[in-house]
Amino acid sequence: MQRWLGVIVALVVGITPASASTRQIIEDDPGGILFEYVAKYVQWGKDEDTVRIEGDCYSACTTLFGFIPLTHICATRNAQFGFHSASEGLGGAYSEDGTLVLWALYSPKVRAVLAKHGWEKASYHPDLLLIDAQEIVKPCKWEDYHG
């Protein structure tokens, strides 16, 4: 786990200075390489960006909860999050350390929702656990789309 945390700290230290906050949109994102998402979300958090979830936000996409406050995230009616345990690369073997890092990133509210849906602790969960995004974050309002 220390290796993962070291890489995350290195990414955070290398992020550019904050700029004006903007509205970000996540739309039908299947996930991917964890560290790419961490780097992007650290920057968004530093910039105090707001994020609108439209459609799917799966796998590594859910790491946004570690860097963007829930108050800065909204979701449309069709949005959903997809959670699973971490793996060593795309399609690789289960990573206990990676899963522990994911759970450390998730807020108590996110962990409580995961537990409500049957994933109660940082453990092996190979299946994609789909959760209505508005169960975790606020619904988007009109001004979240315009302005």
Secondary structure in CASP SS format (residue, H / E / C, confidence):
PFRMAT SS
TARGET T0000
AUTHOR 0000-0000-0000
METHOD secondary structure of the structure
MODEL  1
M C 1.00
Q H 1.00
R H 1.00
W H 1.00
L H 1.00
G H 1.00
V H 1.00
I H 1.00
V H 1.00
A H 1.00
L H 1.00
V H 1.00
V H 1.00
G C 1.00
I C 1.00
T C 1.00
P C 1.00
A C 1.00
S C 1.00
A C 1.00
S C 1.00
T C 1.00
R E 1.00
Q E 1.00
I E 1.00
I E 1.00
E E 1.00
D E 1.00
D E 1.00
P C 1.00
G C 1.00
G C 1.00
I C 1.00
L H 1.00
F H 1.00
E H 1.00
Y H 1.00
V H 1.00
A H 1.00
K H 1.00
Y H 1.00
V H 1.00
Q H 1.00
W H 1.00
G H 1.00
K H 1.00
D C 1.00
E C 1.00
D C 1.00
T E 1.00
V E 1.00
R E 1.00
I E 1.00
E E 1.00
G E 1.00
D E 1.00
C E 1.00
Y E 1.00
S H 1.00
A H 1.00
C H 1.00
T H 1.00
T H 1.00
L H 1.00
F H 1.00
G H 1.00
F C 1.00
I C 1.00
P C 1.00
L H 1.00
T H 1.00
H H 1.00
I E 1.00
C E 1.00
A E 1.00
T C 1.00
R C 1.00
N C 1.00
A C 1.00
Q E 1.00
F E 1.00
G E 1.00
F E 1.00
H C 1.00
S C 1.00
A C 1.00
S E 1.00
E C 1.00
G C 1.00
L C 1.00
G C 1.00
G C 1.00
A C 1.00
Y E 1.00
S C 1.00
E H 1.00
D H 1.00
G H 1.00
T H 1.00
L H 1.00
V H 1.00
L H 1.00
W H 1.00
A H 1.00
L H 1.00
Y C 1.00
S C 1.00
P H 1.00
K H 1.00
V H 1.00
R H 1.00
A H 1.00
V H 1.00
L H 1.00
A H 1.00
K H 1.00
H C 1.00
G C 1.00
W C 1.00
E C 1.00
K C 1.00
A C 1.00
S C 1.00
Y C 1.00
H C 1.00
P C 1.00
D C 1.00
L C 1.00
L E 1.00
L E 1.00
I E 1.00
D E 1.00
A H 1.00
Q H 1.00
E H 1.00
I C 1.00
V C 1.00
K E 1.00
P E 1.00
C C 1.00
K C 1.00
W H 1.00
E H 1.00
D H 1.00
Y H 1.00
H C 1.00
G C 1.00
END
